[in-house]
Amino acid sequence: MVQSVRVSEKEGLERIDELKKRGVRMVRLQYADLHGVARGKVVPLDELANLTKHGIGFAGAVMTMDLRHNVVAGFETG
């Protein structure tokens, strides 16, 4: 089961520091598309705090494909 956990900014920065101490340099941010396929991006750990404030862009078009990877009409932008 996936859970969403909210942490304070201070706690988040502490967790990032702990990952750095363990030698982690990159993290993968991902989500499942409408068909359950994992989509994501690998980002440098040093950018993670900034991304939590400003967000990260994912292509919206991937959410408009049918099971044969055809784009559903009307959602061509993004």
C-alpha positions in Angstrom: 0.0 0.0 0.0 1.3 3.5 -0.9 0.9 6.2 1.7 1.4 9.9 1.4 3.4 11.2 4.3 3.8 14.9 5.0 7.0 16.1 6.7 8.2 19.6 7.7 10.7 21.4 5.5 13.3 20.9 8.3 12.6 17.2 8.5 12.7 16.9 4.7 16.1 18.6 4.6 17.4 16.3 7.4 16.3 13.2 5.4 18.1 14.6 2.3 21.2 15.1 4.4 21.0 11.5 5.6 20.7 10.2 2.1 23.8 12.2 1.1 25.7 10.7 4.0 24.7 7.2 2.7 26.2 8.1 -0.7 22.9 8.6 -2.5 23.3 11.0 -5.5 20.2 10.5 -7.5 16.5 9.8 -6.7 13.7 8.6 -9.0 10.4 10.4 -8.8 7.7 8.3 -10.4 3.9 7.7 -10.7 1.8 5.1 -12.5 0.0 6.2 -15.7 -3.6 5.2 -16.5 -2.5 1.7 -17.5 -0.3 1.0 -14.5 3.0 1.7 -16.3 5.6 3.3 -14.2 6.6 6.8 -15.5 9.2 8.9 -13.9 12.4 11.0 -13.9 15.7 10.6 -12.2 16.9 13.8 -10.6 20.0 14.8 -8.6 19.5 14.6 -4.9 20.8 18.1 -4.6 17.8 19.3 -6.5 15.2 17.5 -4.5 14.5 20.2 -2.0 14.0 22.8 -4.8 11.6 20.4 -6.6 9.5 20.0 -3.5 8.9 23.8 -3.5 8.5 24.4 -7.2 7.4 21.0 -8.6 8.6 18.9 -11.5 7.0 18.7 -14.9 5.8 15.5 -16.4 4.3 15.1 -19.9 0.5 15.3 -19.7 0.2 13.5 -23.0 1.1 10.2 -21.5 -2.2 10.3 -19.6 -4.2 10.5 -22.8 -3.0 7.3 -24.5 -5.1 4.2 -25.0 -3.8 0.7 -24.5 -2.3 0.7 -28.0 -0.5 4.0 -27.3 -2.7 6.0 -29.6 -3.4 9.5 -28.4 -7.0 10.1 -27.6 -8.4 12.9 -29.7 -8.9 16.3 -28.1 -5.8 16.0 -25.8 -3.0 16.8 -28.3 -1.4 19.5 -26.2 1.0 18.7 -23.5 
